[in-house]
């Protein structure tokens, strides 16, 4: 083998070694990026879970507060309606007249009274 051939073989071997070294470095950097991405993703997923948990708790408290206010308002309206309602006391004779009117209306509604 000539000196030129040996020199070319060394150059080729050096070039291949440089390529393999560069390839290994790129793989190491890609793996490091993947690890950083995985860590960042885990942090953001935990942050999202915390936000979801706080949101759920706030919505539960808001729902309970609205439910309480609604019940309170209903009680206030019922009390107001009761206090403003007209209280009528019927005479004993009025009960009988009222029963007759109810019976007649009932008969008309079910069609028993055609005329």
Residue frames as qw, qx, qy, qz and C-alpha x, y, z in Angstrom:
[[0.000, 0.893, 0.451, 0.000, 0.00, 0.00, 0.00],
 [0.428, 0.477, -0.017, 0.767, 1.34, 3.37, -0.91],
 [0.216, -0.187, -0.418, 0.863, 1.82, 6.32, 1.38],
 [0.296, -0.079, -0.194, -0.932, -0.98, 8.17, -0.38],
 [0.597, -0.288, -0.666, -0.342, -3.35, 5.24, 0.15],
 [0.490, -0.309, -0.655, 0.485, -2.49, 5.08, 3.85],
 [0.036, -0.095, -0.182, 0.978, -2.99, 8.81, 4.19],
 [0.453, -0.175, -0.399, -0.778, -6.37, 8.56, 2.49],
 [0.606, -0.319, -0.728, -0.020, -7.36, 5.65, 4.75],
 [0.333, -0.252, -0.523, 0.743, -6.38, 7.66, 7.82],
 [0.173, 0.001, -0.054, -0.983, -8.32, 10.66, 6.54],
 [0.561, -0.244, -0.585, -0.533, -11.33, 8.45, 5.84],
 [0.563, -0.315, -0.709, 0.285, -11.05, 6.83, 9.28],
 [0.166, -0.162, -0.341, 0.911, -10.70, 10.25, 10.92],
 [0.336, -0.107, -0.270, -0.896, -13.73, 11.53, 8.98],
 [0.614, -0.311, -0.679, -0.257, -15.81, 8.49, 10.01],
 [0.457, -0.282, -0.620, 0.573, -14.70, 8.89, 13.65],
 [0.023, 0.050, 0.118, -0.992, -15.64, 12.60, 13.51],
 [0.493, -0.212, -0.456, -0.710, -19.06, 11.73, 12.06],
 [0.628, -0.327, -0.706, 0.037, -19.66, 9.04, 14.71],
 [0.317, -0.201, -0.475, 0.796, -18.53, 11.43, 17.47],
 [0.211, -0.041, -0.084, -0.973, -20.84, 14.15, 16.14],
 [0.581, -0.264, -0.611, -0.467, -23.70, 11.65, 15.87],
 [0.540, -0.312, -0.694, 0.359, -23.16, 10.52, 19.47],
 [0.122, -0.129, -0.282, 0.943, -23.12, 14.15, 20.62],
 [0.390, -0.147, -0.319, -0.851, -26.36, 14.87, 18.76],
 [0.618, -0.318, -0.701, -0.159, -28.00, 11.79, 20.32],
 [0.408, -0.257, -0.584, 0.653, -26.86, 12.90, 23.79],
 [0.078, 0.056, 0.075, -0.993, -28.27, 16.40, 23.21],
 [0.511, -0.223, -0.525, -0.643, -31.56, 15.00, 21.86],
 [0.586, -0.338, -0.722, 0.149, -31.88, 12.76, 24.94],
 [0.237, -0.201, -0.416, 0.855, -31.13, 15.72, 27.22],
 [0.279, -0.070, -0.190, -0.939, -33.84, 17.73, 25.44],
 [0.583, -0.292, -0.675, -0.344, -36.31, 14.85, 25.85],
 [0.484, -0.315, -0.663, 0.475, -35.56, 14.68, 29.57],
 [0.033, -0.121, -0.192, 0.973, -36.01, 18.44, 29.96],
 [0.425, -0.153, -0.421, -0.786, -39.26, 18.27, 28.02],
 [0.584, -0.323, -0.743, -0.046, -40.51, 15.38, 30.18],
 [0.336, -0.287, -0.537, 0.718, -39.70, 17.32, 33.35],
 [0.138, 0.054, -0.038, -0.988, -41.34, 20.50, 32.04],
 [0.505, -0.226, -0.611, -0.567, -44.39, 18.50, 30.99],
 [0.514, -0.349, -0.742, 0.254, -44.68, 16.90, 34.43],
 [0.154, -0.223, -0.344, 0.899, -44.45, 20.32, 36.10],
 [0.299, -0.007, -0.246, -0.922, -47.14, 21.75, 33.82],
 [0.536, -0.281, -0.738, -0.300, -49.41, 18.74, 34.31],
 [0.396, -0.362, -0.661, 0.525, -49.14, 19.15, 38.08],
 [0.017, 0.162, 0.102, -0.981, -49.85, 22.85, 37.71],
 [0.423, -0.143, -0.513, -0.733, -52.92, 22.07, 35.58],
 [0.516, -0.353, -0.779, 0.044, -54.15, 19.55, 38.20],
 [0.248, -0.311, -0.484, 0.779, -53.76, 22.17, 40.93],
 [0.208, 0.054, -0.155, -0.964, -55.68, 24.73, 38.88],
 [0.505, -0.231, -0.686, -0.470, -58.43, 22.18, 38.20],
 [0.448, -0.350, -0.742, 0.355, -58.63, 21.30, 41.90],
 [0.074, -0.258, -0.292, 0.918, -58.88, 24.96, 42.97],
 [0.330, -0.037, -0.386, -0.861, -61.49, 25.61, 40.29],
 [0.514, -0.297, -0.780, -0.199, -63.55, 22.63, 41.41],
 [0.340, -0.364, -0.633, 0.593, -63.39, 23.72, 45.04],
 [0.065, 0.175, 0.052, -0.981, -64.40, 27.28, 44.16],
 [0.426, -0.138, -0.564, -0.694, -67.30, 26.05, 42.04],
 [0.474, -0.353, -0.800, 0.100, -68.48, 23.81, 44.86],
 [0.193, -0.353, -0.458, 0.793, -68.39, 26.71, 47.33],
 [0.204, 0.087, -0.218, -0.951, -70.18, 28.97, 44.84],
 [0.461, -0.239, -0.736, -0.435, -72.84, 26.33, 44.20],
 [0.399, -0.405, -0.735, 0.369, -73.40, 25.85, 47.94],
 [0.058, -0.279, -0.224, 0.932, -73.62, 29.62, 48.48],
 [0.325, -0.028, -0.430, -0.842, -76.14, 29.99, 45.62],
 [0.471, -0.319, -0.809, -0.149, -78.18, 27.10, 46.95],
 [0.296, -0.395, -0.600, 0.630, -78.22, 28.68, 50.42],
 [0.083, 0.207, -0.006, -0.975, -79.19, 32.10, 49.05],
 [0.388, -0.149, -0.639, -0.647, -81.94, 30.54, 46.92],
 [0.444, -0.407, -0.790, 0.115, -83.40, 28.67, 49.91],
 [0.192, -0.360, -0.399, 0.821, -83.17, 31.82, 52.01],
 [0.193, 0.086, -0.251, -0.945, -84.91, 33.89, 49.33],
 [0.434, -0.281, -0.759, -0.397, -87.65, 31.27, 48.94],
 [0.370, -0.441, -0.701, 0.420, -88.24, 31.33, 52.71],
 [0.044, -0.288, -0.150, 0.945, -88.41, 35.15, 52.64],
 [0.309, -0.044, -0.487, -0.816, -90.90, 35.12, 49.76],
 [0.443, -0.367, -0.810, -0.113, -93.06, 32.50, 51.48],
 [0.268, -0.430, -0.554, 0.660, -93.06, 34.49, 54.71],
 [0.087, 0.197, -0.091, -0.972, -93.96, 37.65, 52.80],
 [0.385, -0.177, -0.674, -0.605, -96.72, 35.84, 50.91],
 [0.411, -0.421, -0.788, 0.179, -98.09, 34.45, 54.16],
 [0.170, -0.398, -0.385, 0.815, -98.05, 37.85, 55.82],
 [0.202, 0.217, -0.210, -0.932, -99.78, 39.52, 52.87],
 [0.169, -0.236, -0.898, -0.332, -102.32, 36.77, 52.20],
 [0.495, -0.272, -0.006, -0.825, -105.95, 37.60, 52.71],
 [0.035, -0.050, -0.959, 0.278, -107.40, 35.42, 55.42],
 [0.531, -0.183, -0.273, -0.781, -111.07, 34.70, 54.82],
 [0.179, 0.034, 0.900, -0.397, -113.25, 32.97, 57.32],
 [0.356, -0.209, -0.654, -0.634, -116.34, 31.40, 55.87],
 [0.589, -0.167, 0.356, -0.706, -119.66, 31.26, 57.65],
 [0.473, -0.019, 0.876, -0.091, -121.07, 27.76, 58.11],
 [0.641, 0.599, 0.384, -0.288, -123.59, 28.39, 55.32],
 [0.312, 0.797, -0.406, -0.321, -120.84, 29.50, 52.96],
 [0.297, -0.353, 0.879, 0.117, -119.18, 26.08, 53.23],
 [0.587, 0.356, 0.718, -0.112, -122.25, 24.40, 51.81],
 [0.480, 0.830, 0.062, -0.278, -122.51, 26.97, 48.97],
 [0.030, 0.726, -0.640, -0.249, -118.85, 26.55, 48.18],
 [0.446, -0.110, 0.887, 0.050, -119.19, 22.76, 48.07],
 [0.609, 0.597, 0.489, -0.181, -122.12, 23.05, 45.64],
 [0.335, 0.871, -0.236, -0.270, -120.07, 25.36, 43.37],
 [0.175, -0.536, 0.808, 0.174, -117.11, 22.96, 43.46],
 [0.564, 0.163, 0.808, -0.050, -119.36, 20.00, 42.63],
 [0.564, 0.750, 0.259, -0.230, -120.93, 21.86, 39.69],
 [0.184, 0.826, -0.473, -0.246, -117.57, 22.96, 38.31],
 [0.356, -0.329, 0.870, 0.087, -116.21, 19.43, 38.68],
 [0.631, 0.393, 0.658, -0.119, -119.16, 17.99, 36.83],
 [0.475, 0.846, -0.015, -0.241, -118.73, 20.48, 33.98],
 [0.022, -0.734, 0.647, 0.204, -115.03, 19.76, 33.70],
 [0.336, -0.159, 0.924, 0.090, -115.52, 16.00, 33.40],
 [0.273, 0.017, -0.641, -0.717, -118.46, 16.41, 31.04],
 [0.024, -0.331, -0.917, 0.222, -121.18, 15.07, 33.37],
 [0.184, 0.711, 0.423, -0.531, -123.18, 18.26, 32.98],
 [0.415, 0.250, 0.570, 0.664, -123.84, 18.98, 29.29],
 [0.063, 0.654, 0.468, 0.590, -125.89, 21.95, 29.67]]
